[in-house]
Amino acid sequence: MVPRRLRRFLREPYWLLLGGLIVVGGALGIALARVQTDAAPALFGHAWPGDIDYARGALGALLGLQITVLTIVLSLNAPVIQSAANQYSPRLVPIYLKNAPLRRAIPFFVLSTSYILAAVRELGLIEDAGVRPRPVLSGAIVLVLVALLLLIVFLARTFRFLRVERVLGLVQHLIVSATERRIQARLKRLTLDPSAPLRLPADATSILAASSGYLAEVDLQDLTRRARGWGVRARVCITVGEYIDQEEVIGWVVADKGGPVDAHVLRDLADTLVITSAREPDCDPSLGLRILVDVANRALSSSSNDSYTARQALQQIRSVMRRLAALPQGDWNVVDPDGRARVSVVALRLRDYLFLAVDGPLHYAGGDPEVLEEVLQIALTVGLAARDAQDRAAAHALFARVLADVQGSPEKERFHRLLTQAERVRATFQGERRTSVERGRADWLPD
């Protein structure tokens, strides 16, 4: 567990950048603190003169100034986070903190802070009471001004996160990254066969969770490698994103040669399952999808009654469903060269994502035509992109469900546009290239 956390920390370029800037700022502060002459061209002005006590006092004042400004900016930034949590979804908070523009200004504050602290320490070691040019003080002023300027720029950009388009686009980008850059990239290196399930006997040995939390990721490559090395076959029966208790059964293992499986083998296999205290969106696209559903549900609540925002969220859901259709559907079964499954992991199907995406909005929509039209488009997208017959059947069932809600309404005129869209969707499902509506529109065009 510790090596995995260390590798994850080292993979984060942000923390590596902060560490590098601390070293650079400290080295620069020590080097300039030792310089007591002014050799700069007159074009750039002369270094700030003063004795050591004056220089240390001025550096301390600059450090206090930037800490005060940073504290005020962070206090102004907190309402933006609170607004996003209350208006859209509380699950947006960690995503916002990771993508906030203010994070781009923090490295410059780290650089100037380490520079000032190192310079103050170095000046305290120098035995010189005379008034000398202090380039270290001039450099500190420049660094603090640059940091404050960038802070103002990025603070102004922070308020863009109040726009629903920015929030929805951020979540969609997160889901795309989870599906294409993480999940698909890892599965491409493995031989998968959804039609080769792993059937374990009744006496299979259970794998127990080492801690409580959410299953954030299954390192399928490492699990397959270890299972082949130990000569066992493993099945993970918990989907990514589910909560599990410590000592709860999360999978089953059987030895190729039969008999019980040693405890150290079970622990070694369990180490490939990443359990965290909170859900991680990196390998959990259903979390991002749920955030989009939260935005739609809250927009359709009685307190908001904002059907257009709900439609915008559903449009992003439609794009996400097209991305999810490219993932391997069903359980991820890694097979050996002989065609037998070595490792199997439970995974959601496209229809599972579809039910997650539309159940809430359909419940809160109350027969709103805008929402129902976009749900029809989601059904059309899934029906065309699905590769499994049951997933296509789920899309057709969703289409029928929307029509049933419309046909049971006494206000048929409100749904004229919706019924027109439904006719196009039905014709597309039936394989017709041009519907009567499209031919009618062609007749409206001038000669």
Disulfide bonds with the S-S distance in Angstrom:
none
